[in-house]
């Protein structure tokens, strides 16, 4: 199903939870600013609820690849409004419908993992690229930076060499300045 391809790219390129992705409306994607507004999620029951964390809605910056995939998906279905991801009948795509599609796609690709693994991929890519704890927390919609650190601290590069250089600079004896004056 073509929607799964666009959904996979959107998940990998935004870090959204699957329920957040399924809760998106076409109007939540700002194609000019390249952002996705997360204001609700689709619960497993199918009902729309507020996002998971206690934080309110958030805006996630996304790259050109995500925007292009979503635009192509919408063009192919001639969709301009309503739920972003829909099934063949034009109804909002649900967890129940996604699960077998995901499983079949993973088997075809000979990979293991869940849609949630794409959230971890996204976070890992941001951290490897130098994103701060605060930025990762905000785009993932974690209630606090502590949650982001608890989950991803092992991925931030160590600052051992930087720490050594600072302490060596503080503890090293001062070097003699070069004398440029001539003696009287």
C-alpha positions as CSV (number, residue, x, y, z in Angstrom):
1,X,0.0,0.0,0.0
2,X,1.5,3.3,-1.1
3,X,0.3,5.0,2.1
4,X,2.6,2.8,4.1
5,X,5.7,4.1,2.2
6,X,4.8,7.7,2.9
7,X,3.9,6.8,6.5
8,X,7.3,5.1,7.0
9,X,9.2,8.1,5.6
10,X,7.1,10.4,7.8
11,X,7.7,8.3,10.9
12,X,11.5,8.0,10.3
13,X,11.8,11.7,9.4
14,X,9.7,13.2,12.2
15,X,10.0,10.9,15.3
16,X,6.2,10.8,15.7
17,X,4.5,8.0,17.6
18,X,2.3,5.9,15.4
19,X,-0.8,7.2,17.1
20,X,0.3,10.8,16.5
21,X,0.9,10.0,12.8
22,X,-2.6,8.4,12.5
23,X,-4.1,11.4,14.2
24,X,-2.7,13.9,11.7
25,X,-5.0,16.0,9.5
26,X,-3.8,17.3,6.1
27,X,-3.9,20.8,7.6
28,X,-1.3,19.7,10.2
29,X,1.4,19.6,7.5
30,X,2.8,23.0,6.6
31,X,4.5,22.3,3.3
32,X,6.1,25.8,3.1
33,X,7.6,25.9,6.5
34,X,8.3,22.1,6.4
35,X,6.7,21.4,9.8
36,X,4.2,19.0,11.2
37,X,1.8,20.1,14.0
38,X,1.1,17.4,16.5
39,X,-2.2,18.4,18.2
40,X,-3.8,14.9,18.7
41,X,-3.3,11.2,18.4
42,X,-5.5,8.4,17.3
43,X,-5.9,5.9,20.2
44,X,-6.1,2.2,19.5
45,X,-9.9,2.5,20.0
46,X,-9.9,4.9,16.9
47,X,-10.9,7.9,18.9
48,X,-8.8,11.2,18.7
49,X,-7.2,12.2,22.0
50,X,-4.6,14.7,23.1
51,X,-1.0,13.8,22.5
52,X,0.6,11.3,24.9
53,X,2.8,13.5,27.0
54,X,1.6,16.2,29.4
55,X,3.0,18.8,27.1
56,X,0.6,20.4,24.8
57,X,0.8,20.3,21.1
58,X,4.2,20.7,19.4
59,X,5.5,21.5,16.0
60,X,8.1,19.2,14.5
61,X,10.5,20.4,11.8
62,X,10.8,17.9,8.9
63,X,13.1,17.7,6.0
64,X,12.5,17.9,2.3
65,X,12.3,14.1,2.0
66,X,9.3,13.9,4.4
67,X,7.5,16.9,2.7
68,X,8.0,15.4,-0.8
69,X,6.7,12.0,0.3
70,X,3.6,13.5,1.9
71,X,3.0,15.7,-1.0
72,X,3.2,12.8,-3.5
73,X,0.9,10.7,-1.3
74,X,-1.7,13.5,-1.2
75,X,-1.4,14.2,-4.9
76,X,-1.9,10.5,-5.8
77,X,-5.1,10.5,-3.8
78,X,-6.3,14.0,-4.7
79,X,-6.6,14.8,-1.0
80,X,-6.7,18.4,0.2
81,X,-8.3,18.1,3.6
82,X,-9.4,15.6,6.3
83,X,-7.3,12.8,7.9
84,X,-3.8,12.6,6.4
85,X,-3.6,8.8,6.2
86,X,-6.7,7.0,5.1
87,X,-7.7,3.5,4.1
88,X,-9.1,2.4,0.7
89,X,-12.5,3.6,1.7
90,X,-11.3,7.1,2.6
91,X,-11.7,6.5,6.4
92,X,-8.9,7.3,8.8
93,X,-6.2,4.6,8.9
94,X,-6.3,2.7,12.2
95,X,-3.8,0.7,14.3
96,X,-5.7,-2.4,13.4
97,X,-5.2,-1.8,9.7
98,X,-1.5,-0.6,10.1
99,X,-0.3,-3.6,12.1
100,X,-0.7,-6.3,9.3
101,X,0.6,-3.8,6.7
102,X,3.7,-3.1,8.8
103,X,4.3,-6.8,9.5
104,X,4.0,-7.7,5.8
105,X,6.3,-4.9,4.8
106,X,8.9,-5.9,7.4
107,X,8.8,-9.5,6.2
108,X,9.2,-8.5,2.6
109,X,12.1,-6.3,3.5
110,X,13.5,-9.0,5.7
111,X,13.9,-6.7,8.7
112,X,12.6,-6.9,12.3
113,X,11.2,-4.0,14.2
114,X,8.1,-2.0,14.9
115,X,6.9,1.3,13.7
116,X,8.1,2.6,17.1
117,X,11.7,1.7,16.1
118,X,11.5,4.5,13.5
119,X,11.1,6.9,16.4
120,X,14.3,5.7,18.0
121,X,16.0,5.9,14.5
122,X,15.0,9.5,14.3
123,X,16.2,10.3,17.8
124,X,19.5,8.5,17.2
125,X,20.1,10.4,13.9
126,X,19.4,13.7,15.7
127,X,21.9,12.9,18.5
128,X,24.5,11.7,16.0
129,X,24.1,15.0,14.2
130,X,24.8,17.0,17.3
131,X,21.2,17.9,18.5
132,X,20.9,19.0,22.1
133,X,19.0,17.2,24.8
134,X,16.5,20.0,24.8
135,X,15.9,19.8,21.0
136,X,15.4,16.0,21.1
137,X,13.0,16.3,24.0
138,X,11.0,19.0,22.2
139,X,10.6,17.3,18.9
140,X,9.8,13.9,20.4
141,X,7.3,15.5,22.7
142,X,8.8,14.1,25.9
143,X,7.4,15.8,29.0
144,X,10.9,16.6,30.2
145,X,14.6,16.5,29.2
146,X,15.0,13.8,31.9
147,X,12.8,11.4,29.8
148,X,14.9,12.0,26.7
149,X,18.1,11.5,28.7
150,X,16.8,8.4,30.4
151,X,16.1,6.9,27.0
152,X,18.9,8.2,24.8
153,X,21.8,9.2,27.1
154,X,24.0,6.4,25.9
155,X,23.9,7.8,22.4
156,X,25.3,11.3,23.1
157,X,29.0,11.3,22.3
158,X,31.3,11.4,25.3
159,X,33.2,14.6,26.1
160,X,36.1,12.8,27.7
161,X,38.8,14.5,25.6
162,X,37.2,17.9,26.1
163,X,37.1,17.3,29.8
164,X,40.7,16.3,29.9
165,X,41.8,19.4,27.9
166,X,39.9,21.7,30.3
167,X,41.4,20.2,33.4
168,X,44.9,20.1,32.0
169,X,44.6,23.8,31.1
170,X,43.5,24.7,34.6
171,X,46.0,22.5,36.4
172,X,49.1,23.0,34.2
173,X,51.7,25.4,35.5
174,X,51.7,28.7,33.6
175,X,54.1,28.9,30.7
176,X,56.7,31.7,30.7
177,X,55.6,34.5,28.5
178,X,58.0,35.3,25.7
179,X,59.9,38.4,26.7
180,X,60.0,40.9,24.0
181,X,61.4,43.8,26.2
182,X,65.1,44.4,26.3
183,X,66.8,44.7,29.6
184,X,67.7,48.2,30.8
